[in-house]
Amino acid sequence: MNRLTYWPLIGLCAEVEVWGQVIDNQDVTFVGLFAGLGVIAVARLLYHADRYAEFTEASEEQGAEG
């Protein structure tokens, strides 16, 4: 997930949290909170998957050379 996607999604989730506090609706606040945590979790999973793909490519290249 690139920064142009990540930060607007985090901003949207923060806005939902604030809106939930403004209208005094705890359910909306929790939706924003959990959506934000979901965005963070997906971003971390994609980051680790990308690093793992790079690691396996490097391992395959070393195996082909040696």
N, C-alpha and C positions, 0 to 999 in steps of 0.2 A: 504494500500500500504506500503510495507516494505521499509527500507532504501536502500536495494540492488536494488530496482527498481526505487525509487524516485530520488536518486542522479544521476545515469547515464542518466535518462531522462532529468533532469534539465541541466546537463552538455551538452547533445546533443543539447538542445534548445539554450544554450548559444553559443555553437560553430556555430550554424546556424546564430545567430545574428551577431557574429563576421565575419563570412564568407560573409554575406550580406554587411557589412561595407567595407570589403576588396575589394569585386568586385564592390562596389559602386552601389548596387541595393537595394533600400529602400524597395521594396516588400519582398525580402528575409529576410531582417532584421525584418520586421513586422511579417512575418510568424513565425520566431523564438521566437519573443516576445509573440505573442498570444498563441503559442504552450506551452511556459513556463508557462504562466498564466493559461492555461487549465490544465496542470499537477498539479499546485498548487491547483487549485479549486477541481479537482478530489480527490487529496490526502486529502484535508480538509473534503470533503463530506464523504469519506470512513471512516475517523477518527471519525466524528460525528455519522455516522451510527453505527459504532462499539460501541461507548460509549452509544448510545441509546439502543442498544441490551443488553448491560451489565446492564443498568438501568432497563429495563423491566424485565430481568431475576431476578434481585434482588427484584423487586416489587412483582413478582409472587411468589418468595420463601417466602417473608414476609407475603403475603396473605394466603399462604397455611399453614404457621405456626400459624397464629393468627386467 
